[in-house]
């Protein structure tokens, strides 16, 4: 769960971090972080970060197509044979 939160925060902050890196490398005189943040287009950076976070959530989501009420039976090994799992039984 922590990994998921860290990934989402990363994608949310990525445009702002890229902007700060761009300003740091493009300017010869670094006026300070506070001055750069005050001059930054924060609303646009936040909107872009939110869009990137939603795109990452959509891209990395798990869609199996199974009904959530289906009963999962893992594969098992019995009598020298490997029996495949069965995810199609409905729980009652």
C-alpha positions in Angstrom: 0.0 0.0 0.0 2.9 2.4 0.8 4.4 1.7 -2.6 1.1 2.8 -4.3 0.9 6.0 -2.3 4.6 6.8 -3.1 4.0 6.2 -6.8 1.0 8.4 -6.9 2.7 11.2 -5.0 5.7 10.9 -7.4 3.6 11.3 -10.5 1.7 14.2 -8.8 5.0 16.0 -8.0 6.9 15.1 -11.2 6.0 18.2 -13.3 6.9 20.5 -10.4 10.2 18.7 -9.9 11.0 18.9 -13.6 10.1 22.6 -13.6 12.5 23.3 -10.6 15.3 21.3 -12.3 14.8 23.2 -15.5 14.9 26.6 -13.8 18.0 25.5 -11.7 19.9 24.5 -14.8 18.8 27.2 -17.2 19.4 30.2 -14.9 23.0 31.3 -14.2 22.0 33.0 -10.9 19.9 30.9 -8.5 17.5 33.3 -6.7 16.5 30.8 -4.1 13.8 28.1 -3.9 11.2 30.5 -2.4 11.5 32.9 -5.2 11.3 30.2 -7.9 8.2 28.6 -6.3 6.5 32.0 -6.0 7.1 32.7 -9.7 6.1 29.1 -10.8 2.8 28.4 -12.6 1.6 26.2 -9.7 -2.0 25.7 -10.9 -0.8 24.4 -14.3 1.9 22.2 -12.6 -0.7 20.8 -10.2 -3.2 20.1 -13.1 -0.5 18.4 -15.1 0.6 16.3 -12.1 -3.0 15.3 -11.4 -3.5 14.2 -15.0 -0.2 12.2 -14.9 -1.3 10.6 -11.6 -4.7 9.6 -13.1 -3.0 8.3 -16.2 -0.7 6.2 -14.1 -3.6 4.9 -12.0 -5.4 3.9 -15.2 -2.3 2.4 -16.9 -1.3 0.3 -13.9 -4.7 -0.8 -12.8 -5.6 -4.4 -12.6 -8.5 -5.5 -14.7 -9.2 -9.2 -14.6 -12.8 -9.2 -15.8 -13.8 -11.6 -13.1 -16.8 -11.2 -10.8 -15.7 -10.1 -7.3 -18.0 -12.8 -5.8 -16.1 -15.6 -7.5 -14.4 -18.1 -5.3 -10.7 -18.6 -5.9 -9.1 -22.0 -5.6 -5.4 -22.0 -6.0 -3.5 -24.7 -7.9 -2.8 -27.8 -5.9 -0.5 -30.8 -6.1 -2.1 -34.2 -5.3 -1.3 -37.8 -6.3 1.7 -36.8 -8.3 -0.4 -34.4 -10.5 -0.7 -30.7 -10.6 -4.3 -29.6 -10.5 -5.0 -26.3 -12.0 -6.7 -23.6 -10.0 -10.3 -22.8 -10.5 -11.5 -19.2 -10.3 -14.9 -19.8 -11.8 -16.9 -21.1 -8.9 -19.5 -18.8 -7.4 -19.5 -18.6 -3.6 -22.9 -19.0 -2.0 
